[in-house]
Amino acid sequence: MLLHVKLLSLALMFVNSNAQGETATSMRVHLVKDTVVVDAHGAVTTITQALKVVARGGVVRVRAGLYREPTIEIHQPVTLVGDSGATIDGEEQREILIINADSVSVSGFVFQNTGTSQATDRAAIRVLEASACTIQRNRFINTLFGIYLQHAHDCRIADNDLTGRAGSQTVTGNGIHLWSSRDIVIERNAIHGHRDAIYFEFVRNSIVRNNIGERSHRYGLHFMFSDSCRYENNTFRANESGVAVMYSHVVAITGNRFSDNRGPSTYGLLLKEITDSEVRGNVFADNSVALHMEGASRNLVADNEFLRNGWALRILGDAVDNRVTGNSFANNLFDVGTNSRTTQSVIVGNWWDRYRGYDLNHDGVGDVPHAPVRLFALLVAQAPTALLLVHSPIADLLDVVERVIPIITPLTLIDSAPLIHAPRKLP
């Protein structure tokens, strides 16, 4: 009888243990949810807490409110969505969000107040060694770096608004910063007041299109060592140093507008050590120097408009085998400048508002070549203070002398087939 009681007791203990185990398992399964809602007044009050219980590939939805919590880290595929008014604040102390997983989407948030740091590139969102990320429809306010991609690929950054920290370039970082990444699409973002609006270094096969980069403390677009990239239909305006494209090849720069970039060392577009690339269909308006080419080789500059610039085109002697054709030059102080009597680049088939030739056979091409390099421009290059005389009779006299007796213009910088009519209607 005693044996039977003991056996019954053991059986009950086994059943009870199994029941408890099944209950715990059921609770754990129940806690992992496909959708988790974060609400300051709800069951889940922080984003970090929600990320611990959301299912892989699930959704974390954040209600409107101000969220202050330690740096948020994402380590699995998830969609993070903010309702209107969902704001994450770094309290001037830290990075806000680190993505270290593939297939993460972040949208609908305000990210603010990362604070500055001299030791680290502190970012509102950092994507680290991840792919297939999407960052869209967010707003960034008073952040050192806005969006920072490092060893990322196949990501999309779209429809964000980024405003940098007030002050000089020493206290603010870049709006959208890419380092050692590839196959990235950056489109329809508006970036204001950062050091560089968009920065590329060691980037491949990426597209920047339909963005606005303005009032940057340095460059609206700055990229180096980044091959096979495209920059299409962007607006870069009122940036302290303009736009710089350096040490890269096979780059397409098409349909952009470079405007109001003014200063003693400011360029609408600087091409330095660029090869096998194309600058086509852009508008350069109201820049100190519209397009500066230095050490650039085998590039095509075609179908652009140069309007109201100080210098429209500066092409230095070390820029070789470039072709400049189909462009329109109107109301520039100087159309073309160079630092050498010899150059291996070719300018042909452009329209110049200063052209004074004729077209007897009515084929649309001037019968007399045009020399766009002014003698007075050479004088200004050697003595910048001479610019004060630009509208004086002396400058006009030098222009007449140069037309009659071309003494400084390299033969390759003489347009042998100037267009009689502008290729398109100028604004």
FENUR-V148675 format. One record per residue. N is the residue number from 1. RES is the residue in three letters. PHI is phi as a letter, one per 40 degrees, with the letter a starting at -180 (999 if undefined). NEAR is the number of other C-alpha atoms within 10 Angstrom. Layout:
# FENUR-V148675
N/RES/PHI/NEAR ; N/RES/PHI/NEAR
This chain:
# FENUR-V148675
1/MET/999/6 ; 2/LEU/c/7 ; 3/LEU/c/8 ; 4/HIS/c/9 ; 5/VAL/c/10 ; 6/LYS/c/11 ; 7/LEU/c/12 ; 8/LEU/c/12 ; 9/SER/c/11 ; 10/LEU/c/12 ; 11/ALA/c/12 ; 12/LEU/c/12 ; 13/MET/c/12 ; 14/PHE/c/12 ; 15/VAL/c/11 ; 16/ASN/c/12 ; 17/SER/c/12 ; 18/ASN/c/12 ; 19/ALA/c/12 ; 20/GLN/c/12 ; 21/GLY/c/12 ; 22/GLU/c/12 ; 23/THR/c/12 ; 24/ALA/c/12 ; 25/THR/c/12 ; 26/SER/c/11 ; 27/MET/c/11 ; 28/ARG/c/12 ; 29/VAL/c/12 ; 30/HIS/c/10 ; 31/LEU/c/14 ; 32/VAL/c/17 ; 33/LYS/b/17 ; 34/ASP/c/14 ; 35/THR/b/17 ; 36/VAL/b/23 ; 37/VAL/b/20 ; 38/VAL/b/24 ; 39/ASP/a/18 ; 40/ALA/d/15 ; 41/HIS/b/9 ; 42/GLY/b/10 ; 43/ALA/c/11 ; 44/VAL/b/16 ; 45/THR/b/16 ; 46/THR/b/18 ; 47/ILE/c/22 ; 48/THR/d/16 ; 49/GLN/c/13 ; 50/ALA/c/22 ; 51/LEU/c/23 ; 52/LYS/c/13 ; 53/VAL/b/20 ; 54/VAL/c/21 ; 55/ALA/c/20 ; 56/ARG/d/15 ; 57/GLY/g/14 ; 58/GLY/c/19 ; 59/VAL/b/21 ; 60/VAL/b/24 ; 61/ARG/b/20 ; 62/VAL/b/27 ; 63/ARG/c/21 ; 64/ALA/d/16 ; 65/GLY/i/17 ; 66/LEU/b/13 ; 67/TYR/b/20 ; 68/ARG/b/14 ; 69/GLU/a/15 ; 70/PRO/d/15 ; 71/THR/d/16 ; 72/ILE/c/17 ; 73/GLU/b/17 ; 74/ILE/b/18 ; 75/HIS/b/15 ; 76/GLN/a/19 ; 77/PRO/d/20 ; 78/VAL/a/24 ; 79/THR/b/21 ; 80/LEU/b/21 ; 81/VAL/b/19 ; 82/GLY/b/23 ; 83/ASP/c/15 ; 84/SER/d/13 ; 85/GLY/g/14 ; 86/ALA/c/19 ; 87/THR/b/23 ; 88/ILE/b/24 ; 89/ASP/b/22 ; 90/GLY/c/23 ; 91/GLU/f/15 ; 92/GLU/g/15 ; 93/GLN/b/15 ; 94/ARG/a/19 ; 95/GLU/c/29 ; 96/ILE/b/25 ; 97/LEU/a/21 ; 98/ILE/b/18 ; 99/ILE/b/24 ; 100/ASN/b/20 ; 101/ALA/a/19 ; 102/ASP/c/23 ; 103/SER/f/18 ; 104/VAL/b/23 ; 105/SER/b/19 ; 106/VAL/b/21 ; 107/SER/a/19 ; 108/GLY/g/21 ; 109/PHE/b/23 ; 110/VAL/b/23 ; 111/PHE/b/26 ; 112/GLN/a/25 ; 113/ASN/g/23 ; 114/THR/c/27 ; 115/GLY/g/21 ; 116/THR/b/23 ; 117/SER/a/15 ; 118/GLN/c/8 ; 119/ALA/c/6 ; 120/THR/b/8 ; 121/ASP/c/15 ; 122/ARG/c/24 ; 123/ALA/b/30 ; 124/ALA/c/29 ; 125/ILE/b/26 ; 126/ARG/b/22 ; 127/VAL/b/26 ; 128/LEU/b/17 ; 129/GLU/f/16 ; 130/ALA/b/21 ; 131/SER/b/23 ; 132/ALA/f/17 ; 133/CYS/c/25 ; 134/THR/b/19 ; 135/ILE/b/21 ; 136/GLN/a/21 ; 137/ARG/f/18 ; 138/ASN/b/21 ; 139/ARG/b/20 ; 140/PHE/b/26 ; 141/ILE/b/19 ; 142/ASN/f/22 ; 143/THR/b/31 ; 144/LEU/c/30 ; 145/PHE/b/31 ; 146/GLY/c/32 ; 147/ILE/b/24 ; 148/TYR/b/22 ; 149/LEU/b/24 ; 150/GLN/b/16 ; 151/HIS/f/16 ; 152/ALA/b/24 ; 153/HIS/a/25 ; 154/ASP/f/18 ; 155/CYS/b/25 ; 156/ARG/b/19 ; 157/ILE/b/21 ; 158/ALA/a/21 ; 159/ASP/g/18 ; 160/ASN/c/24 ; 161/ASP/b/20 ; 162/LEU/b/28 ; 163/THR/b/24 ; 164/GLY/c/30 ; 165/ARG/c/22 ; 166/ALA/c/14 ; 167/GLY/h/12 ; 168/SER/c/14 ; 169/GLN/c/17 ; 170/THR/c/10 ; 171/VAL/b/16 ; 172/THR/b/27 ; 173/GLY/b/27 ; 174/ASN/c/34 ; 175/GLY/c/33 ; 176/ILE/b/24 ; 177/HIS/b/22 ; 178/LEU/b/23 ; 179/TRP/b/17 ; 180/SER/f/17 ; 181/SER/b/24 ; 182/ARG/a/25 ; 183/ASP/f/18 ; 184/ILE/b/24 ; 185/VAL/b/18 ; 186/ILE/b/23 ; 187/GLU/a/22 ; 188/ARG/f/19 ; 189/ASN/c/26 ; 190/ALA/b/20 ; 191/ILE/b/27 ; 192/HIS/b/24 ; 193/GLY/g/27 ; 194/HIS/c/35 ; 195/ARG/c/30 ; 196/ASP/b/34 ; 197/ALA/c/35 ; 198/ILE/b/25 ; 199/TYR/b/22 ; 200/PHE/b/23 ; 201/GLU/a/18 ; 202/PHE/f/16 ; 203/VAL/b/25 ; 204/ARG/b/19 ; 205/ASN/f/18 ; 206/SER/b/22 ; 207/ILE/b/18 ; 208/VAL/b/21 ; 209/ARG/a/21 ; 210/ASN/f/19 ; 211/ASN/b/24 ; 212/ILE/b/23 ; 213/GLY/b/29 ; 214/GLU/a/27 ; 215/ARG/f/25 ; 216/SER/c/31 ; 217/HIS/c/26 ; 218/ARG/b/23 ; 219/TYR/b/31 ; 220/GLY/c/35 ; 221/LEU/a/29 ; 222/HIS/b/23 ; 223/PHE/a/23 ; 224/MET/b/19 ; 225/PHE/f/17 ; 226/SER/b/24 ; 227/ASP/b/23 ; 228/SER/f/17 ; 229/CYS/b/22 ; 230/ARG/b/19 ; 231/TYR/b/21 ; 232/GLU/b/20 ; 233/ASN/f/19 ; 234/ASN/c/23 ; 235/THR/b/21 ; 236/PHE/b/28 ; 237/ARG/a/25 ; 238/ALA/f/22 ; 239/ASN/c/31 ; 240/GLU/c/23 ; 241/SER/b/26 ; 242/GLY/g/35 ; 243/VAL/b/30 ; 244/ALA/b/21 ; 245/VAL/b/21 ; 246/MET/b/21 ; 247/TYR/f/16 ; 248/SER/a/24 ; 249/HIS/a/23 ; 250/VAL/f/17 ; 251/VAL/b/21 ; 252/ALA/b/20 ; 253/ILE/b/22 ; 254/THR/b/21 ; 255/GLY/g/20 ; 256/ASN/c/23 ; 257/ARG/b/21 ; 258/PHE/b/28 ; 259/SER/a/26 ; 260/ASP/f/25 ; 261/ASN/c/30 ; 262/ARG/b/22 ; 263/GLY/i/15 ; 264/PRO/c/9 ; 265/SER/b/11 ; 266/THR/b/23 ; 267/TYR/b/29 ; 268/GLY/d/32 ; 269/LEU/a/28 ; 270/LEU/b/23 ; 271/LEU/b/25 ; 272/LYS/b/19 ; 273/GLU/f/19 ; 274/ILE/b/26 ; 275/THR/b/24 ; 276/ASP/f/17 ; 277/SER/b/24 ; 278/GLU/b/21 ; 279/VAL/b/22 ; 280/ARG/b/22 ; 281/GLY/g/20 ; 282/ASN/c/23 ; 283/VAL/b/22 ; 284/PHE/b/28 ; 285/ALA/b/25 ; 286/ASP/g/24 ; 287/ASN/b/28 ; 288/SER/c/25 ; 289/VAL/b/29 ; 290/ALA/c/33 ; 291/LEU/b/25 ; 292/HIS/b/24 ; 293/MET/b/23 ; 294/GLU/b/19 ; 295/GLY/g/17 ; 296/ALA/c/28 ; 297/SER/b/23 ; 298/ARG/f/17 ; 299/ASN/b/25 ; 300/LEU/b/19 ; 301/VAL/b/21 ; 302/ALA/b/20 ; 303/ASP/g/21 ; 304/ASN/c/25 ; 305/GLU/b/27 ; 306/PHE/b/27 ; 307/LEU/b/24 ; 308/ARG/f/22 ; 309/ASN/c/27 ; 310/GLY/c/18 ; 311/TRP/b/23 ; 312/ALA/c/30 ; 313/LEU/b/25 ; 314/ARG/b/21 ; 315/ILE/b/24 ; 316/LEU/c/21 ; 317/GLY/c/18 ; 318/ASP/c/19 ; 319/ALA/c/25 ; 320/VAL/b/20 ; 321/ASP/f/17 ; 322/ASN/c/23 ; 323/ARG/b/17 ; 324/VAL/b/23 ; 325/THR/a/21 ; 326/GLY/g/20 ; 327/ASN/c/25 ; 328/SER/b/25 ; 329/PHE/b/25 ; 330/ALA/a/20 ; 331/ASN/f/17 ; 332/ASN/c/24 ; 333/LEU/c/18 ; 334/PHE/b/22 ; 335/ASP/c/28 ; 336/VAL/b/21 ; 337/GLY/b/23 ; 338/THR/a/23 ; 339/ASN/b/14 ; 340/SER/a/14 ; 341/ARG/c/14 ; 342/THR/b/16 ; 343/THR/a/21 ; 344/GLN/b/17 ; 345/SER/b/23 ; 346/VAL/b/19 ; 347/ILE/b/23 ; 348/VAL/a/20 ; 349/GLY/g/19 ; 350/ASN/b/25 ; 351/TRP/b/25 ; 352/TRP/b/24 ; 353/ASP/c/15 ; 354/ARG/c/14 ; 355/TYR/c/16 ; 356/ARG/b/12 ; 357/GLY/c/15 ; 358/TYR/a/16 ; 359/ASP/b/14 ; 360/LEU/c/10 ; 361/ASN/c/9 ; 362/HIS/f/10 ; 363/ASP/c/10 ; 364/GLY/g/15 ; 365/VAL/b/21 ; 366/GLY/c/24 ; 367/ASP/c/18 ; 368/VAL/b/15 ; 369/PRO/c/17 ; 370/HIS/b/23 ; 371/ALA/b/25 ; 372/PRO/c/22 ; 373/VAL/c/23 ; 374/ARG/c/24 ; 375/LEU/c/22 ; 376/PHE/c/21 ; 377/ALA/c/24 ; 378/LEU/c/17 ; 379/LEU/c/15 ; 380/VAL/c/16 ; 381/ALA/c/14 ; 382/GLN/c/11 ; 383/ALA/a/10 ; 384/PRO/d/11 ; 385/THR/c/10 ; 386/ALA/c/14 ; 387/LEU/d/16 ; 388/LEU/c/9 ; 389/LEU/c/13 ; 390/VAL/d/15 ; 391/HIS/b/10 ; 392/SER/c/10 ; 393/PRO/d/10 ; 394/ILE/c/12 ; 395/ALA/c/19 ; 396/ASP/c/15 ; 397/LEU/c/12 ; 398/LEU/c/16 ; 399/ASP/c/18 ; 400/VAL/c/14 ; 401/VAL/c/14 ; 402/GLU/c/19 ; 403/ARG/c/15 ; 404/VAL/c/9 ; 405/ILE/b/9 ; 406/PRO/c/17 ; 407/ILE/b/11 ; 408/ILE/b/15 ; 409/THR/c/21 ; 410/PRO/d/18 ; 411/LEU/d/17 ; 412/THR/c/16 ; 413/LEU/c/24 ; 414/ILE/c/18 ; 415/ASP/c/23 ; 416/SER/c/20 ; 417/ALA/b/19 ; 418/PRO/c/28 ; 419/LEU/c/27 ; 420/ILE/c/22 ; 421/HIS/b/15 ; 422/ALA/c/19 ; 423/PRO/d/15 ; 424/ARG/a/11 ; 425/LYS/c/8 ; 426/LEU/c/11 ; 427/PRO/c/5
